[in-house]
Amino acid sequence: MPVLSNNEEITAALQDLAERDLAAWPQMPARLLLVLAPDRGIDVEVSTGVADRSTGASLRPGSRFRLASVTKSFVGAATLRMVEDGGLSLEETLDDLLPRDYLDVLRSGGYETASITLHHLLAHTSGIYDFAASAYDPSIPDSFDDAIARDPTHRWTRMEQIEFAMTHGKPYGPPGAFFAYSDTNACLVGEILEGKTGLDLGAAMRTMLDYEGLGLRSTWLESIEPEPNELPQLSHQYEADADVAGIDPSVDLYGGGGLMSTCRDVATFFRALLHGEVLRKAETLATMLTTSEGVPRSPETGLDDSPSDAALYIFKAELDGATWWGHDGYWGTTAFTCSERDVTIVAGHQQAKMPKEFHRAEIVERASGLIG
C-alpha cells in the first residue's frame, strides 16, 4: 500500500476507504472517520452516508453521536484523577464507597460488598452481573433489551439498573476470580464519583478531566448536562432498524455510557490521555494501562474480550504492527490511539447490529496503513 504524503491525498484516500466500507456493509447508515497525527501535520475527518434514514440528509464531518461505552474511558480517567488527588483509593471496598441503599441491593443479589474494591469495578473483575448482558447475548430471556423494547422512552434510574442486575442474573464469581465486562460495574463507579465530588456525573467528569483545558467543545452527558450553544449535526445511530434517537438516553447514562460527542473531541481526549496530559502522574497512567492478564475470562458472558487486553476501562489492540489503546461503543463507535506513532483514529459505523464477520477495528488498521 503506498504511503500518502499530504492532507489532500490523505483526505481523498480516507474518503474512498469510508465509501467502500459503507458499500461493503449496507447495514450501516453512514461512516465517520477521523485521523489525527499532529507530528505529521495530519488532521482529517471524512463522512459518507446519511445522517438520518428518515430524511436521507447527508452526513457531514463533525457530527455528534452517542459514545455508549467509549464513555467508560472518560469515567475511568476521572476516577483515577480522584485517586491522584487522594479522594479515592483503588483498594477501598464498596462498603466504604457506596450509600447504604446500594449496599443493601447488592447484598440481596449475593454480593460480598466488603470484598469488592474500586479496582475490581474498573478492571471488570468484580463478579457483578451485567444488567445489559443481552446486548451481547440475545438468547437471554426477560432481558434489559426486552424491557427497552417494551418502553423505549422509559426514564431509567441508576438504582433501577442495579436492581435489574440483581434480579435477572447471578454473580459471575468471587471478586477477582474472573474477568467479565459489566455495565453494572461502571454504574457503581458513576455513583461513587457523584458521592465523592458532590456533583452529577457529567459535571464530575467535566471538572476532573478539565474539558475546557483539553479543548473538548462538543462533549456532554446527554440529558444531564446542557447542550452546547453551537450544536453539531446529529448522526443518527441504529439498532437494526430502530433509530437510537428514539430511545431514552437513560438506558446507557450512569457511567457505562451517556456521553454525546464528536470524532474530534474523542480523538483529542484519547491522544491527551495516552500522552500524559490528562492524568498527572506517569504511574497513574501505567496503572490504567495494566491489563488483567492471568485472570480467566468468565464463561458466563456473551463477549470474547481477552483479559490480557483489558485494562482499567480501556483496551489494548495490536494493529498495523503497533500497540493501540482505546474503546468501542455499542451504537457503533471505535476510538484508538497509538502514542508511539502519535496517531489517533476514531470511526463511527452508527449501527449496533452488525454481522459477526464485521470487525470494528479493521478500518482503524486500514486507515493507519494509508498514512504509514
N, C-alpha and C positions, 0 to 999 in steps of 0.2 A: 504493500500500500504506500503510495507516495506521501511524503510529509509536506503539508501545506505551510506556506511561509508568511501569509499576510491575512488580515481580517477579512478582506473581500473574498479571497479564495476559501477561507475557513467558513465564512457565512454561507457561501454557495454550497459547499460540501455538506455542512450540517443541515442545511435546508433539504438537500437531496436525501440525506440519511433519514431525516424525520418523515419526509413524504413517502419514501419507500417502505419505512416501517409501518406507517399508517395503512398503506395499501396491503401490506402483508397480513395485517391483523384488523380486519374490518369490524371487530367487536369494539375497537377503540373509537371514541368520538373525535379525538384530537391527539396531537402530540405537542408538548412543550419541551424544549431542550436548551439548556444554558451551559456554556463552557467558560470558566473563569480561570485565567492563568496570567496574573499580573506581571510576573517576571518576564514573560514573553510578549506582553502587550496584547494579550487575547482576552476579549470581553465580548462575547457574542451570545445572543438569545434568538432562537427561531421558533416559529409555531406553524402548525398546519392543522387542518380540520375545522370543526365547528365549535364555537363556544357554547352553543345551546342547540340541541337537536330539534327542539320545537320551533325555533325561528330560523335555523340554518345560518345564523350570523357567524362570520369567520372569526376564528380565534386569533387574538393578537398577542405578540410578546409582551410580557409584563403583567399578564392577567393574574388574578388571585384565585386561590383554591384552598380547600380543606387539607391540612397536612396529615391528619389522622396520626398514626404512630410516630411519624417524624417528630412530633411534639415531645415524645419521651426524651429525646436527646437534650432538648431545652430544659425539661424538668430535671433531668439528671445533672446537668451542669449547674443549674440554680441550687440544687441540693448540695452539691459539692462546694459551691461558693459559701454556703452557710457553714459547712464543715470547716472550711478555711478560717472563717471568722469566729469559730468557736461556738456557734449557735447550735450545732448538732455534732454528734459522733456517730460514725458508721456502726459502732458496736452497741449503741443504745437499742434496747428492745422495745417492742410495741407497747409493753406495759408502761414504759417511760415516756412514750411519744404520742399515744392516742388517747382521746377522751374515753370516759367510761362506757358510753353507749356503743362506741365502735368495738371496744374490747368485749363487751357482753355478746354482741352479734358474732364476732369471730370465734369466741369460745363456744357458742352454741353450735357452730359448724365443726367443732372438734379440733380447733387450733390451739396450740400451747403458746399463747401470746408472750409469755415470759422468755421463750426460747427463740423467737423470730426477731432478727435485727434489721435495722435500716439497710445494712449491706445486703442481707438476703432479699429484701424488696427490690433493690436496684440491680441485683445480679440475676433476678428471676430464679432464685433458689429457695424461696420461702416455703414452697409446697402449697401455696394457696391457689385454689381452683380459679380458673379464668372465666368470669361471667360471660365473656364474649367468645368463648371457645367455638361456638357454632359458626363463626366467620370462617374457620378453617376446617371444620368437620360438620358438614351439613346433615349427617346422619343423627345428630343429637336430637332427641325428642323434646318437645316443650321448651324450646331454646330461646335465647335472647333475640336471635334473628326472628323467630316466630312472634315474639312479643312486639318487636318493632313493626313487623308486617301488619299485625292487628291494629296498631295505632301509631303510625309514623310521626304524629305530631305530639305525642305524649312528652311532657317535660319531666325527664328522669332526674332524680337527685342522686348524689353520690351514695348516700346510705341505701337507697333502693337497689343500686347496682351491687353493693357489698352484700346485701341481704339475698339478692338473686344468686350470687355465687355460693352462699351458704346452703340454700335450699335446692339448688339444681346440680350440685356436683360435690364430690368428696375430695379430701386432701390428696395431692399428688404424692405426698410422702413427708417425712420429718424435715424440719428446716436444714438446708444444706445437703440433703441426700440426693436431690435430683435438680436438673435444670428443666424448667417448664415455663415458657413465656406466658405471662398473665397480665392482662389489663387491670385486674384487681390489685396487683402489686402497685401499679402506678397510681391508681385512685387513692390508695392509702398514703403514698408519698405526697400526693397533692394535698390531702388532709393535713399531713404533718407540716408541710410548708406553710399552709394557711395558719395553722395553730402557732407556729413559731414566729411568723412575721406579723400576724395580726392583719394581714391583707388577703384579699381574694387571690386566687391562683394567678390570674392574669397580671395583676399588679405586682405580686411577689416575683414572678419571672422577669417582668419588665425592670423591676428595681434591682434584683440580684444580678442580672445579666447586663444591665445598662444598655438597653436597646438604643437609646439615643447616641451614646458614645460609640457603639458599634456601627451605627448608620442604618439601623433597621427601621424603615419608614412605613412599611406596609405589612406589619405583623401584629396581630392582636388575638386575644382569646375570644372567639366568636360568641356573641350574645352575653358575654360577661363584661368585656371592655367596649368602650365606644369605637365605632368605625373611624378610620382616618377621614379627614376632610376631602382629600382627593382620592376617591375610591377607584381602584383599578377595575377593569372589566372582570366579570365573574366567568371563570372557566367551569362550566357545569361538569360534575362528575357523576358517574352512573354505576349502579349495581345491577348488572344485566340491563334491563330496560328501564329500571326505576331511576329517576333523577334524584340524586342525593340532596339537592337543594330543598326537596320536599320533606326531608327527614329532619326532625328537630336536632340541633347540634348537641343536645344533652346526651344523646346516645354514646357520645365519644368526646367528653368535655373535661373531665375532672382530674387529668394527669396522664392518662393513656393517649389522649388526643385533644383536639379542641382548637388548636391554632389555625387561623386563616393567615395566609402569607403569599409570597410570590417566589419564583425561582431565584431572583436576585437576592432577596433577603435571606433565603435559606442557604444559598451559596456563601453569602457574606458571613453568616453565623458559623457554618462548619469550617470554613477556612480560618476564621479567627480562633475558633476553639482549638484546632489542631496546631495553630501557630503560637499557642500560649498567650493569647490576647483576651481570653475570657476568664480562665482560672488564673489565680495569681502565682501559684507555685507549680514548678515543674513536676514535683512529686504528686501533686493532686491530679494533674493530667495523667500521669503514669498510673495512678490508681484507677482512674476512669477507664483507661485502656487495658486494664488487666482482665483477661478473659477467665472463663470458668473451666478451662482445660482440666480434665481429670474428673470432673463431675459428670456422671452419666445423664443422658437425656431421659426424661420421663417417657415411658411408653404409652402414657395415657393421653397425650396431646396429639392433635392432628397436624402439627408442624414438624418440619425436618431441620430446624435451625441447629447448628452444631454448637455445643457449649464452648468448643475451642475457638469459636469466632465471636462469642457473645461476651461483651464486657458490660460496663455499667450504663445501660440504656444507649449503647452504641455498639455497632457490629463491625467486624473486620472482614474484608474481602480481598482476595488476591486476583487482581485484574490487570491485564496488559503487562504482566511481569513486574508488578509492584504491589505494595500494600496500601489499601484504601480503608478509610473509616467513614461510617455513615449509618443511615437507617432508611427503611422503607415505610411507606404509609399505605394503609389498606385501600383507600379510594384511588390509588394509582400514582404514587409519588416515589421516586428513588433519588436519594441525595448522598453523594460520596465525595470525599476529598482525599488527595494524596499529597501529604506535606513534603515528601522528599522530592516530588516533581513540581510542587506548588500548582497543582491542577485540581479544580473543583468542578464537578458536573452534577447538575440537577435536571431530572427528566420527569415529565408527567405523561401518563397514558390515559388517565382520567376514567379508568374502568376497573372496578373491583373484581369482576368475574372474568378472568382470562383463562384460556386453556392451559393444561399442565405443561404443554410444550413451550409456553411463553416464559422467558427468563428476564426478570426486571432489570438485572444489571448488565444485560448484553449490550444495550445501547450505550451504557457508560464506557464499556470496554471498546466498542467500535468508535465512539467519539474521541476517546483518548488516543486511539491508533491514528486518527486523522491528523492530530497535531504533533505526534511523535513524542 
